[in-house]
């Protein structure tokens, strides 16, 4: 069996391609169709661990969940993770392949295309349909040579393309018509339709707009999709989406502040907390002091030393010191945990120029960056209270020191992780997904003086995926989309 395929490309970044593929995956599964999501190349520091010990973009893992299958490294064979000063870390089929600047990537792409085609062929052998997601803009003709993410991939595989435009940001008619105007004729011949996404208000007000786009491009309209409010309950693709959210407001009983690092990673760690009614999650942007709060969370980072320097440049180290003096709680996750120690050493230039820097000194540990990346799904408990947890590790670096004698976590295989200060108010761990576990989330909220809700984060995500599928069924011509796939 060889699956059919269809590809969604955008007029630009963040037009909602990821959300549409996610919703389509769930909608098709509900029709009894076996779906495989696929993104040839992704750029994101929000990543997920697969069961076979690799990593892919977090949204591709969400799309796999929508398709009711386990995520695979082949769903995102090339993942670029931006780092400080050295371009991006290149992940190929789940493993570190190397590093490259933006210019170097252009020459590297022909070497990566065979991996992309191998992964695509594997997915085509597994399901009924492959939903392919492009990256960035279909009209970036300056990057068309050696392209593996958009039209270059579509041409190499003869996959039909649907172009998505975002009306919420304005200029959607010009964006779609302009895309047709600049595409190479052979690329344009692959386009089988368009979708206008994120419409607010009366849909009929854009009837003439849809007609004009169809007339000027020759592409049929496949949907005018209203803005989906439930998107906030699903993991964001990149930091652009996170900045749009800025902060989540509950009743204000518990305030949690999160400095927004330039290279913040795996920030979906925060989503389950943000949905709690007793919790306000405040994303602290540049030139803004950390407010008075119950807990400061230092999130993951793809460039820990560079982000620590940014933290100091903003004066957040002074704010954190005042927060600790007031008796506030402080938690470091992954890169944030590394920042809490006495020193960070990167002798081989894993994340940037070789360096040794002074940490925040809140935990008596030190971290040495190493080339080997830890990628594991984990389960266990927090030692102090015996509360179960599940999550995953995804990090480079080894952290040692006296404070690790009082670890935060014990895994089911007997290993321990993290460190806790003598007063119990400062802690760090390499575990991501801590707050997605309902038991852990409730325990942390109780520790801060609030009451965790009885909600199930996993059930809410599932309900949101079902609602998204129903939303697309109502506003897209999914039957025609299936017919256009080949």
C-alpha positions as CSV (number, residue, x, y, z in Angstrom):
1,X,0.0,0.0,0.0
2,X,1.3,3.5,-0.9
3,X,-0.5,6.4,0.7
4,X,-1.7,9.5,-1.1
5,X,-0.3,12.8,0.0
6,X,-1.2,16.5,0.0
7,X,0.9,19.5,1.2
8,X,-0.1,22.7,3.0
9,X,2.2,25.6,2.3
10,X,1.8,29.2,3.5
11,X,2.1,32.7,2.2
12,X,4.4,33.3,5.2
13,X,5.4,31.9,8.6
14,X,2.8,31.6,11.3
15,X,-0.3,31.6,9.1
16,X,-1.7,28.6,10.8
17,X,-0.4,25.7,8.7
18,X,0.5,23.6,11.8
19,X,-2.9,24.0,13.3
20,X,-4.7,23.1,10.1
21,X,-2.6,19.9,9.6
22,X,-3.3,19.0,13.2
23,X,-7.1,19.5,12.8
24,X,-7.1,17.7,9.5
25,X,-5.3,14.8,11.0
26,X,-7.9,14.3,13.7
27,X,-10.8,15.0,11.2
28,X,-9.6,12.3,8.8
29,X,-8.9,9.8,11.6
30,X,-12.5,10.3,12.8
31,X,-13.5,9.3,9.3
32,X,-11.6,6.0,9.6
33,X,-8.6,7.2,7.5
34,X,-5.1,6.3,8.6
35,X,-3.0,9.5,8.7
36,X,0.7,10.3,8.9
37,X,1.8,13.9,9.5
38,X,5.1,15.0,7.8
39,X,7.2,18.2,7.9
40,X,10.3,17.8,5.7
41,X,12.2,20.6,7.5
42,X,11.2,22.5,10.6
43,X,12.9,25.3,12.6
44,X,11.9,25.3,16.2
45,X,13.4,25.0,19.7
46,X,10.2,23.4,20.9
47,X,10.9,19.7,20.5
48,X,9.5,16.4,21.6
49,X,11.2,13.0,22.3
50,X,10.1,10.0,20.3
51,X,9.8,6.5,21.8
52,X,12.9,5.4,19.8
53,X,15.1,8.0,21.5
54,X,15.0,10.7,18.8
55,X,13.6,14.3,18.7
56,X,11.2,16.1,16.4
57,X,9.3,19.3,16.4
58,X,6.8,19.5,19.2
59,X,4.0,20.3,16.8
60,X,4.7,17.2,14.7
61,X,4.3,15.2,18.0
62,X,1.0,16.9,18.5
63,X,0.0,16.1,14.9
64,X,0.8,12.4,15.6
65,X,-1.3,12.6,18.7
66,X,-4.1,14.1,16.6
67,X,-3.7,11.1,14.2
68,X,-3.8,8.7,17.1
69,X,-0.4,7.2,16.4
70,X,3.0,7.3,18.2
71,X,5.4,10.1,17.0
72,X,8.3,9.0,14.8
73,X,11.5,10.7,13.9
74,X,10.4,10.3,10.2
75,X,7.6,12.8,10.7
76,X,10.2,15.6,10.9
77,X,13.4,14.3,9.3
78,X,15.2,17.7,9.4
79,X,14.9,19.9,12.6
80,X,16.8,23.1,12.9
81,X,17.3,24.4,16.4
82,X,18.6,28.0,16.5
83,X,21.5,28.6,18.7
84,X,23.5,31.7,19.7
85,X,26.1,33.0,17.2
86,X,26.6,29.6,15.5
87,X,23.5,29.3,13.4
88,X,21.4,26.2,14.2
89,X,21.9,22.7,15.5
90,X,20.8,20.3,12.7
91,X,18.9,17.3,13.8
92,X,18.4,14.6,11.1
93,X,16.0,11.7,11.6
94,X,16.1,12.4,15.3
95,X,19.8,12.7,16.0
96,X,22.3,15.5,16.0
97,X,23.8,15.8,12.5
98,X,25.9,19.0,13.0
99,X,25.7,22.7,13.1
100,X,25.2,25.2,10.3
101,X,24.7,28.9,9.7
102,X,21.9,30.0,7.5
103,X,24.2,30.3,4.5
104,X,25.8,27.0,5.2
105,X,22.3,25.4,5.3
106,X,21.8,26.3,1.6
107,X,24.8,24.1,0.6
108,X,23.8,21.4,3.1
109,X,20.3,20.9,1.8
110,X,21.1,18.6,-1.2
111,X,22.8,16.3,1.3
112,X,19.7,16.3,3.5
113,X,17.2,15.6,0.7
114,X,17.9,11.8,0.6
115,X,17.0,11.6,4.3
116,X,13.8,13.6,3.7
117,X,12.8,11.4,0.8
118,X,13.6,8.2,2.8
119,X,11.4,9.3,5.7
120,X,8.6,10.4,3.4
121,X,8.6,7.0,1.6
122,X,8.5,5.2,4.9
123,X,5.4,7.2,6.0
124,X,3.7,6.6,2.7
125,X,4.0,2.8,3.2
126,X,2.3,3.0,6.6
127,X,-1.0,4.9,6.2
128,X,-3.7,6.0,3.8
129,X,-2.7,9.6,3.5
130,X,0.3,11.8,4.4
131,X,-0.4,15.4,5.4
132,X,2.7,17.4,4.6
133,X,3.4,20.8,6.1
134,X,5.7,23.3,4.5
135,X,7.9,25.8,6.4
136,X,7.9,29.6,6.1
137,X,6.7,30.9,2.8
138,X,6.0,29.2,-0.5
139,X,7.0,32.4,-2.3
140,X,10.6,32.7,-0.9
141,X,12.0,32.4,-4.4
142,X,15.4,33.7,-3.2
143,X,15.7,30.4,-1.3
144,X,14.1,28.2,-4.0
145,X,17.4,26.6,-5.1
146,X,18.1,23.4,-3.1
147,X,14.8,23.9,-1.2
148,X,13.6,20.8,0.7
149,X,10.9,22.5,2.8
150,X,8.3,23.8,0.3
151,X,8.2,23.7,-3.5
152,X,11.5,21.9,-3.8
153,X,10.0,19.0,-1.8
154,X,6.7,19.1,-3.7
155,X,8.5,19.0,-7.1
156,X,10.7,16.1,-6.0
157,X,7.8,14.1,-4.9
158,X,5.0,15.3,-7.1
159,X,2.8,16.2,-4.1
160,X,-0.1,18.6,-4.8
161,X,0.0,21.8,-2.8
162,X,-2.7,23.9,-1.0
163,X,-1.6,27.5,-0.2
164,X,-2.7,29.0,3.1
165,X,-3.1,32.7,3.8
166,X,-3.8,34.4,7.1
167,X,-6.5,37.1,6.9
168,X,-6.0,38.1,10.6
169,X,-2.7,39.8,9.8
170,X,-4.1,41.7,6.8
171,X,-3.3,41.7,3.1
172,X,-4.4,38.2,2.5
173,X,-5.6,38.8,-1.1
174,X,-2.2,40.4,-2.0
175,X,-0.4,37.6,-0.2
176,X,-2.1,34.8,-2.1
177,X,-2.2,36.5,-5.5
178,X,1.4,37.6,-5.0
179,X,2.4,34.1,-4.3
180,X,1.0,32.9,-7.6
181,X,2.7,35.8,-9.4
182,X,6.2,35.0,-8.2
183,X,6.1,31.2,-8.3
184,X,7.9,29.3,-11.1
185,X,5.3,28.1,-13.5
186,X,6.2,24.4,-12.8
187,X,5.8,25.1,-9.1
188,X,2.6,26.9,-9.5
189,X,1.2,24.0,-11.5
190,X,1.4,21.9,-8.4
191,X,-1.0,24.2,-6.5
192,X,-4.5,22.7,-6.4
193,X,-6.3,25.2,-4.2
194,X,-6.1,27.8,-1.4
195,X,-7.4,28.3,2.2
196,X,-7.9,31.6,4.0
197,X,-7.3,31.1,7.7
198,X,-8.2,33.0,10.9
199,X,-11.2,35.0,9.7
200,X,-12.9,36.9,12.5
201,X,-16.5,38.1,12.4
202,X,-19.0,37.7,9.6
203,X,-17.7,35.2,7.1
204,X,-19.9,36.5,4.3
205,X,-18.0,39.8,4.4
206,X,-15.2,38.0,2.6
207,X,-17.2,36.2,0.0
208,X,-16.1,38.7,-2.7
209,X,-12.5,38.3,-1.5
210,X,-12.5,34.6,-2.0
211,X,-14.0,35.1,-5.5
212,X,-11.3,37.6,-6.4
213,X,-8.5,35.3,-5.1
214,X,-9.8,32.4,-7.1
215,X,-10.3,34.5,-10.2
216,X,-6.8,36.1,-10.1
217,X,-4.9,32.9,-9.2
218,X,-7.0,30.2,-11.0
219,X,-6.9,28.2,-7.7
220,X,-10.1,26.9,-6.3
221,X,-11.1,27.9,-2.8
222,X,-11.0,25.1,-0.3
223,X,-12.0,26.9,2.8
224,X,-12.5,30.1,4.7
225,X,-11.6,29.1,8.3
226,X,-12.7,31.2,11.3
227,X,-10.3,32.0,14.1
228,X,-10.1,29.0,16.4
229,X,-10.0,30.2,20.0
230,X,-9.0,26.7,21.3
231,X,-5.6,27.1,19.7
232,X,-4.3,28.5,23.0
233,X,-4.9,25.2,24.6
234,X,-2.5,23.4,22.3
235,X,1.4,23.7,22.2
236,X,2.7,26.6,20.2
237,X,5.0,26.1,17.2
238,X,7.6,28.7,18.1
239,X,8.4,31.7,20.2
240,X,6.5,34.0,17.9
241,X,3.3,32.3,19.1
242,X,4.4,32.4,22.7
243,X,5.0,36.2,22.5
244,X,1.5,36.6,21.1
245,X,0.1,34.9,24.2
246,X,2.3,36.9,26.5
247,X,0.5,35.9,29.7
248,X,-2.3,33.7,30.8
249,X,-4.7,35.0,33.5
250,X,-6.5,33.0,36.1
251,X,-7.9,34.5,39.3
252,X,-4.5,35.8,40.3
253,X,-4.2,33.7,43.5
254,X,-0.9,32.2,42.4
255,X,1.5,34.3,40.2
256,X,4.2,32.5,38.2
257,X,6.8,34.6,36.3
258,X,8.8,33.3,33.4
259,X,11.7,35.3,31.9
260,X,11.4,35.2,28.1
261,X,14.9,34.2,27.0
262,X,16.0,34.9,23.5
263,X,16.6,31.2,22.9
264,X,13.7,29.8,25.0
265,X,13.1,26.1,24.4
266,X,10.3,23.7,25.2
267,X,8.1,26.4,26.5
268,X,5.0,24.2,26.3
269,X,6.2,23.1,29.7
270,X,4.2,26.2,30.9
271,X,0.9,25.5,29.1
272,X,-0.7,23.2,31.7
273,X,0.0,25.7,34.5
274,X,-1.4,28.5,32.5
275,X,-4.8,26.7,32.1
276,X,-5.2,26.4,35.9
277,X,-7.9,28.8,37.3
278,X,-5.8,29.6,40.4
279,X,-2.7,30.5,38.3
280,X,-1.5,33.6,36.4
281,X,1.5,32.8,34.2
282,X,3.4,36.0,33.3
283,X,5.8,36.0,30.4
284,X,8.4,38.6,31.3
285,X,9.7,40.4,28.2
286,X,12.8,42.4,27.7
287,X,13.1,45.8,29.5
288,X,10.5,44.5,32.0
289,X,11.3,43.7,35.6
290,X,10.3,40.3,37.1
291,X,7.2,41.2,39.1
292,X,6.4,40.1,42.6
293,X,5.2,36.6,42.4
294,X,5.0,33.2,44.1
295,X,7.3,31.3,41.7
296,X,9.9,32.2,39.1
297,X,10.5,29.5,36.5
298,X,13.7,29.7,34.5
299,X,12.7,27.7,31.3
300,X,14.7,25.6,28.9
301,X,17.2,27.2,26.6
302,X,18.9,26.2,23.4
303,X,21.9,28.6,24.2
304,X,22.2,28.5,27.9
305,X,25.3,30.7,28.3
306,X,24.0,33.3,25.9
307,X,20.6,33.4,27.6
308,X,22.3,33.7,31.0
309,X,24.1,36.8,29.7
310,X,20.8,38.1,28.4
311,X,19.2,37.5,31.8
312,X,21.9,39.6,33.5
313,X,21.7,42.3,30.8
314,X,18.0,42.7,31.6
315,X,18.7,42.9,35.4
316,X,16.7,39.8,36.0
317,X,19.4,38.3,38.2
318,X,18.9,41.2,40.6
319,X,15.1,40.6,40.5
320,X,15.6,36.9,41.2
321,X,17.9,37.7,44.1
322,X,15.2,39.9,45.6
323,X,12.5,37.3,44.9
324,X,14.5,34.7,46.8
325,X,15.1,37.1,49.7
326,X,11.4,37.6,50.0
327,X,11.0,33.8,50.4
328,X,9.7,33.1,46.9
329,X,10.2,29.8,45.1
330,X,12.6,29.4,42.2
331,X,12.5,26.5,39.7
332,X,15.0,25.9,36.8
333,X,14.0,23.5,34.0
334,X,16.8,22.1,31.9
335,X,18.8,25.1,30.7
336,X,17.2,27.1,33.6
337,X,18.6,24.4,36.0
338,X,22.0,24.9,34.6
339,X,21.8,28.6,35.1
340,X,21.1,28.2,38.8
341,X,24.5,26.6,39.5
342,X,27.9,28.1,40.3
343,X,29.5,27.7,36.9
344,X,28.7,26.7,33.3
345,X,31.5,25.4,31.2
346,X,31.3,24.8,27.4
347,X,35.0,23.9,26.6
348,X,34.2,22.5,23.1
349,X,31.8,25.2,22.0
350,X,28.7,23.0,21.9
351,X,26.3,26.0,22.2
352,X,28.6,28.9,21.2
353,X,32.2,30.0,21.6
354,X,34.1,28.0,24.2
355,X,33.6,29.6,27.6
356,X,33.3,29.2,31.3
357,X,30.9,31.6,33.0
358,X,29.6,32.2,36.5
359,X,26.0,31.0,37.2
360,X,23.4,32.5,39.5
361,X,24.8,30.5,42.4
362,X,21.4,29.5,43.8
363,X,22.3,25.8,43.8
364,X,25.7,24.3,44.7
365,X,26.2,22.6,41.3
366,X,28.3,23.1,38.2
367,X,27.5,22.1,34.6
368,X,29.8,21.0,31.8
369,X,28.5,21.0,28.3
370,X,29.1,17.7,26.4
371,X,28.4,16.7,22.8
372,X,26.1,13.7,23.8
373,X,22.5,14.6,24.0
374,X,20.2,12.9,26.6
375,X,16.9,12.0,25.0
376,X,14.6,9.9,27.2
377,X,11.0,9.5,28.2
378,X,11.0,9.2,32.0
379,X,8.7,8.3,34.9
380,X,9.3,8.5,38.6
381,X,8.4,10.7,41.6
382,X,9.6,13.9,43.3
383,X,11.5,12.6,46.3
384,X,10.4,15.1,49.0
385,X,6.7,14.3,48.7
386,X,6.5,11.0,46.8
387,X,4.3,12.5,44.1
388,X,4.5,10.5,40.8
389,X,5.6,12.2,37.6
390,X,6.1,11.5,33.9
391,X,7.9,13.5,31.3
392,X,11.1,13.5,29.2
393,X,14.7,14.5,29.2
394,X,16.2,16.5,26.3
395,X,19.5,18.1,27.1
396,X,23.2,18.4,26.5
397,X,25.5,18.8,29.6
398,X,26.2,17.0,32.8
399,X,25.5,18.7,36.2
400,X,27.3,17.7,39.3
401,X,28.0,19.1,42.8
402,X,27.1,18.9,46.5
403,X,23.5,20.0,45.9
404,X,22.8,16.9,43.8
405,X,23.0,14.9,47.0
406,X,19.5,16.2,47.6
407,X,17.9,15.5,44.2
408,X,14.5,16.6,43.2
409,X,13.4,13.5,41.3
410,X,13.9,9.7,41.5
411,X,13.2,7.8,38.2
412,X,11.6,4.4,38.1
413,X,14.9,2.9,37.0
414,X,16.6,4.1,40.2
415,X,18.4,7.2,38.7
416,X,18.0,10.5,40.4
417,X,17.9,14.0,38.8
418,X,18.1,17.6,39.8
419,X,18.9,19.4,43.0
420,X,17.1,21.2,45.9
421,X,18.4,24.0,48.1
422,X,18.6,23.4,51.9
423,X,15.5,25.5,52.5
424,X,13.6,23.7,49.7
425,X,12.7,26.9,47.9
426,X,15.1,26.6,45.0
427,X,15.2,23.5,42.8
428,X,16.3,22.5,39.4
429,X,15.6,19.5,37.1
430,X,16.3,18.2,33.6
431,X,12.7,16.9,33.4
432,X,10.4,18.5,30.8
433,X,6.7,18.0,30.9
434,X,6.6,18.1,34.7
435,X,3.4,20.2,34.8
436,X,1.6,18.2,32.1
437,X,1.3,15.5,34.8
438,X,-1.9,16.3,36.7
439,X,-0.4,15.0,40.0
440,X,2.7,17.1,39.8
441,X,0.9,20.2,38.8
442,X,-1.6,19.9,41.7
443,X,1.3,19.4,44.1
444,X,3.2,22.5,42.9
445,X,0.1,24.6,43.1
446,X,-0.7,23.4,46.6
447,X,2.9,24.1,47.6
448,X,2.4,27.7,46.4
449,X,-0.8,28.1,48.4
450,X,-3.3,27.5,45.7
451,X,-5.7,24.6,44.9
452,X,-5.1,22.6,41.8
453,X,-8.2,22.0,39.7
454,X,-9.5,18.5,39.0
455,X,-9.0,19.0,35.3
456,X,-7.1,16.5,33.2
457,X,-4.6,18.1,30.9
458,X,-4.5,15.1,28.6
459,X,-8.3,15.0,28.3
460,X,-8.4,18.7,27.6
461,X,-5.9,18.4,24.8
462,X,-8.0,15.5,23.3
463,X,-11.2,17.5,23.6
464,X,-9.5,20.5,21.9
465,X,-8.3,18.3,19.0
466,X,-11.8,17.0,18.5
467,X,-13.2,20.5,18.6
468,X,-10.6,21.6,16.0
469,X,-11.5,18.7,13.8
470,X,-15.2,19.7,13.9
471,X,-14.3,23.3,13.3
472,X,-12.4,22.4,10.0
473,X,-15.2,20.0,9.0
474,X,-17.6,22.9,9.1
475,X,-15.5,25.4,7.2
476,X,-13.3,23.4,4.8
477,X,-14.0,21.2,1.8
478,X,-12.4,18.2,3.3
479,X,-14.0,15.8,0.8
480,X,-12.4,17.7,-2.1
481,X,-9.1,17.9,-0.2
482,X,-9.0,14.1,0.0
483,X,-9.9,13.8,-3.7
484,X,-7.1,16.2,-4.6
485,X,-4.5,14.2,-2.7
486,X,-2.4,11.8,-4.9
